[in-house]
């Protein structure tokens, strides 16, 4: 069965348009609730969300779906995706749900599902949910006396703050550090500033005034320029920019220079390997990870295993190879010693821990290699599949030939939006840019 609703990160789309309608959300709750109802105990599902206006609508529909099949619902309100994953396990829930479209603009929304182990559902599980949704739902409804209850959980934020703080070395503090923190007007706007402040930092906040429509708007990890400017303006020691649901992070050193996911992986890999904490003999990246990271890890005797784009695929590769560090260039950093999914706050705390233990500045510790010139261009399309066109295939082959072993071309469809991502990297930046432009132009012509 081909999946129609679930992409690489749950169900996602324009709010109030298929598939992000109240009807679909309710059916997701009904189907997932039936599949994860096991045994005779009272079954429970936990639900968190970010700050999008449509979150109220989607949440109410999910609650109706879950309670209709006999599940009790614990509602957290605004909370990061990794906090929902953690609390799914902590509260012994049968299922966890995060309502978010991550780094997308406010008009999009999404539904991410976690199993009782706090891990995102497999493709097979998501197919099972879709199949049940399309085969009629009425026979699974609970009797009137078995309908689930819903209630708010008031201490969910405090639980996550304490959990995050415990990942920081006990014998170190952030006293004396000025940190600029951009929460993207999203899910971490309360918990992230509180955690850093309680660890001793002087926190300068941005993006902590959500209004339902300003999530990720000119702020956060996809628009870190405001964070970079503020770092320089207030002479901060460090900058952190989270995305809307706080499962990804981009950082900046005291000069305002960006520290992306690849550099974060390099820093943590070097430190953990030196201290005997790194497992698997390296780290897991993705097909988008810069070749400079690969070369740098090689100088340390470490390897870079590449997975498909999406933190769920990074996690799968981590399990296969016995790795405990993985992530994406975009800032999804998975540290399996602490969390079951990407966690922007915990990743930032681990970088800050390295700086504290080595008593060094970010500019000295976080730029460990020179990235190869890498160019990415996104091409939107409305219908069809341009990558199947013979002209596009030939243009991609020509691009690889022109790089002649000094780089590579990667062209893929986004799993979360109707976009073709064209990426190339290599030693010759001018040639790389021309290769990307030629491929993107060909796709534009085919998709017109």
N, C-alpha and C positions, 0 to 999 in steps of 0.2 A: 504493500500500500504506500502510495506517495503522500508525504506529509503536505497538507495544504495550509495549516494554521501555524505550526511551530517552525521557527527558523533556527538560526544558530544560537539564539539566546531567548528562547521562549516564544510566546505570541507577541507580536508587536505591529503597530500600525497607527493610522490617524484616528484620534479619539472620536467616537460616535460614527465611525465608518467601519465596514467589515474589514478585518475581523475584530476590531476593538469596540464592539457594541455591548450594551448590557446583556443582551440575549446570549451572545457567545460567552461572555464572562460567567453568566449563571450556569451555562451548560458545562463549561470547564470545571466549575466547582462541583456540579453534580457528578460528572464522569470521574474526575480525579478523586472525589470523596468516596465513590463506590469502590474504585480500584484499591484505595489505601485503607479501606475498612477491613480490619483483620481481627478476629477473635471477638470475645464478648465484652471487653472493657469499653468504657466511654471513649470514643475516638475524638481526637482534637486536631485542629489545624490552626497554625499561627499565621497572621497576615500583617505585613508591613507595607509601607508605601513611601514614595517621595512626596514632593510638594506640588505636584501638578493639579490643576483645577479638576481635571477629569478623574483624579484618584478617588474622590468621594463616590462618584457614579459607579466606577468599576468595583470598588470595595463593597458597596451595598449589594451589587449583583452577585458577587462571589459569595458573600455571606448568605444570601438567599439560597444559592445553589448548594453550599456545604450543609447548611442546617436542614435543608429539605431531604437530604439523604442520611441524616442522623448524626452529623459531626458537630461537636462543640467548637466554637470559633473564638480565638483569642486575638484581639485587635491591638496592634502596637501603636498605630499612628505613624508619623514620619520617623523612619529609622533606616540606616544603611542596609544595602543588600547583604553584606557579610554578617551583620548583626542578626538579621532574620535567619540566615543559615545556622549561626551559632546557637540561637535561642530555640530553633527547631529541635536540636539535640538536647539542649539543656533542660527544656520543658517536657522532654519525652513526647513530643508531638508526632503524629503519624504523617504529617505533611506540613511544609512551609510554603508560603506564597509571598512574593514581592511584586508590588504593583509599580512598575517603573519602565521608562524607555531610556534609562541610563543617560547617555550624553546627548540624546536627541532634544530638539526644541519642545516647548510645553505642549504643542498641539498633538504630539504623538504620545502614546502610552503603551504599556506592555504588561505581560503577566509571566513571571518566572516561577517555576515550581522546584521545590527541594524535597527530597525524600527524608525519611526519619533519621538518616545518617548525616543530614545537613549538606548533602551533595546534590547538584543539579541532576534532574532526571535524564536517563539515557534516551537515545533516539527511539529505542524499542518501546520504552514506557510511554513516550509522547505519542507514538503511533497508536498504542493501545487506548490512550485517552481519546484521540481523534476518532478511532473506530467506534468507540462506545457512544460518542456524541452524535454520530451519524446513524445509529441504529435504534433510536428511540430511547427515552429516558424514564418513562413513567413507571416501569416495573421496579425500579430501584428506589422509589420514594419511601421514606420512613412512615410508619404508622403515626397517627396523631400524637400518641404518647411518647414516641421516640424521636420527635423533631429536636434538632440540636439547639443549644443556647449560644448566645453571643455576648461577650463582655470585653471591656477595655482592660488592658494590662498597664498599670500606671508606672511600674518600675523598670520597664524594658530598657529605657535609655540608661539608667544607672547601672543596670546589669552589664550592658555592653561597655560602658566607660571603664568599669573595673576590670573587665576581661581584657580590654585593649591595654590598659596600664600594666597588667601583669606580664605582658610580652616584653616590656622594657626591663633591662638589667636592674636588679634590686639595688646594687651598690652605686648606681649612677642616677643623676638628676639632670634636668634641663635648666637649672638655675643659671641666670645670667645670659641666656640665649633669647634673642628677640626673633620671633618667627612670624612671618606673614602667612596667614591661612585663608585661602579662598575656598568656600564651601559650595560655590556654584548656585546659591539660593536653593539648595537641594536637601537631601535626606539627612546629611550630617551637620546641618547648620547649628544644632545644639550640642551634639555629643563630641564632635571633634575639637572645638574650642575648649570645652570643659576638660577633656582628657589631657590636652597639652598644658593647660593652665595648672591642673592639679599635679602635673609632673614638674612644675616649677618654671615653665617658660613665660616670657612676656609675649602675649599673643596679640597681634594686630590682625583684625578680621576683615574680610571682604566676603560678599555674597552670603550674608546671614540674615537677609530680610526678604524671605520668600513671600510672594503675593499670589501664587497660583499660575502666573504666566511668565515669570522672569527666570525660571530655572534654566541654567546653562546659557543665559542671554549675555553675551559679551563677557563671560566670566567662566571660571572653572578650568578643568584640564584641557578642554578643547579650545579655549581662548585665554591662555595664561599670561597674555601681555599685561593685563591689569595687575596681576600678582608680581610680575617682574618689575614693573614700574614702582610699585609700592615698596618692594624690597630695597630698591635703590634710594627711594625717597626717604624712608625711615631708617636707612642704614641697618637693615636687618641682617641677621646671621644666616638666615635660611628662609626659603619660601616653599609652600605646599599648595597645590591646586587640585582639588578633588573634582570628580564629575557629579552628575545629578544624583546618583545612588551610591556614590562613594566607594565603588568597587575598583576604581582606577585612580591613578594619581600621577601628576607631573610635578617635578620639584625644580627649585632654582638655588644656585649658590649665592653667596653674599654679594656677588657682582651682578646678579640678576640673570645669569646664564642658565639656560634650560638643562635639566637633568632628566632625560627621557627614560622609558622603561628599559631599554637596552643597557644604558649606563647604570641604572639601578641594579640590574641583574649582575653586571660586572663587579660592582662594588660589594654586593652581598656575597657573591661567589668567592671573591678574593678573601674577604674577611672570614667567612665561614670555613673555607678550605684551610686557612692558616690556623684556625682554632679547632680543627677536627670536627666541625659540625656539618659540613657539606656531604650529602649522600648522592650516590649514583655517579660520582666522578665528573660532575659537571652540572649544567642547568638545561632546562627545556625552554626554547624560544618558539617562534613560529616562522612560517615561510617569509614573513615580513621583517624578521630580525636582521639588523645590519650585518654585513659580512665583516665589518670591523670588529664586532663583538666576537664572532667566530675566531678570527685571527688572534685577538687578545687572549681569549680563553686557552687557545693552543699554546701560548707562551707560558702559561701556568700549568700545562699538562692536563688541562680540563677540556671537556668536550661540550659542544652545543648540539643538542638534539632538537630537531625542528618538528613542530606539529602544525596542523591546520589552524587558521585564524579562529579565535574564540577560546575563552578560558576553559571551557568544558573539554576541548580537545587537548589543551595544554595539560590539564589535570589527568586525562586518560594516558598521555605519554609519560607523565611523571610516575604514574602507578606502574606502567609497563617496565620502565627503566629503573625504578627504585630511587628517583630523584626527590628531593625535598624543596627545591627552588625552581620556579618556572615563571614565565610571564610573557607579556607582549610589549612591543615597542610603544604602543599607545598608553601603557601604564597599568594594565592589569598585571599585578604581581601576586603570585600564589606561593605562599610559604606554608607548606603542609604541616610543619611542626606546630603551627598555631591555628590555621584556618582551613576550611574545606573549599574555599573559593577565593577569588581576588578580593583583597582588602586594602584600600588606599591608605587608611590611617595606620594600620599595622605595618605596612611597607615603609611608610614615612618614619615610623618609630624605629624600625630596624636600621634605616640609614642614619638617623640621629644617634642611635646606639653606637654605631661604628665611629662616628665623629667624636662621641664622648669618650669611648674607650681608647681611641688613638690620639685624643686631644689635638685634633686637626680641624682645619676649616674645610668647608664643602668644596671650595674651588681647588683645593689641593688633593682631595680624596675622591671626588666624584666624576672626574673626567679622565678615565684611565686609558682611553684609546681615541684615536682620530677616526670618526666614522667615515666610511666611504660615501662619496656623493650619492644620495638616494633621492629620487624624484617620484612623487606620487600625484596622479591626476585622476579625479573622479568624473565619470561620464554618466549622466542620467539617461535612462531610456524608458519608454512608455509601454512597449509591447514587444513580444518576440524574445529571442535570445541572440543578441548580436555576436556572441562568442562562437556560435555555430556557423557563422558565415565564412565562406572560403576566403574572401578578401581579408577578413580580420585574422584568420589563422595564418595566412601567408605573410601578412605584415608583422605578426609576432615572430614568426620564424626568421624573417629578414632582420628584425631587431636583434635577435640573439646572435645571428651571424655577424652583424656589424660590430657587436661588442667583442667577438672573437676570443672568448675565454677570459676576458678581463672584467667581466661583470655578468649580470643576469637580468632577465625580464620575467616579471610575474604579472599575469592578468587574471583577475577573478571577479566573480559576481559577489556583491555584498550579501550577507545573510540577513541583514536587518532593514534594507531599503533598496529601491530599484536603481541601483548604481553599479556600474562596472568600474573597478579600481585597477588602474594601470600603474605599475611600479617598475622602475628599473634602477639598478645601481651599478657602479663601476668606478674605475680609477679616473676616467675622463668625463668630467662633469658636463662639458658642452655636448659630447656625444650622447650621454645618458639623457639629457634634456630633449635632444632632437629625436631620439628613439621613442621616448614617451609621447611627445607631441604627435609624431607620425601615427602611432598606434591609436591614440585618442581621437585624432581627426578621422581616421578610417572608421572607427566605431561610430562616431557622430554621423558620418555619411550613411552608414548602413542603418542606423537607428532612426534616421530622419523620416 
